[in-house]
Amino acid sequence: MTKSKPPGWLQLLAVGSALGVVWLYVLPHIAEFPSVKEHIELLERRNINAGAMFYTEVQEKR
C-alpha cells in the first residue's frame, strides 16, 4: 500500500480556501472581540494608521 499526495492543483485549492476562510470569516470575527474592538477604536480616534511602519528610531548600520 502506497500513500500518494493529492495533485498540486488540489493542494493549492485547499490552501487558498483555508486562507480565504481565515481572511473573510475568522479575522472579521476576531475584530469584534471587545478587547480588540476597543483597541481598534482607540487607533481610529487618534488617527493612527496601524499599517504604517516607521523606522525613525532605528540606527543606520554601516
Residue pairs with C-beta under 8 A, 6 or more apart in sequence:
5 11
6 14
30 36
31 37
31 40
43 50
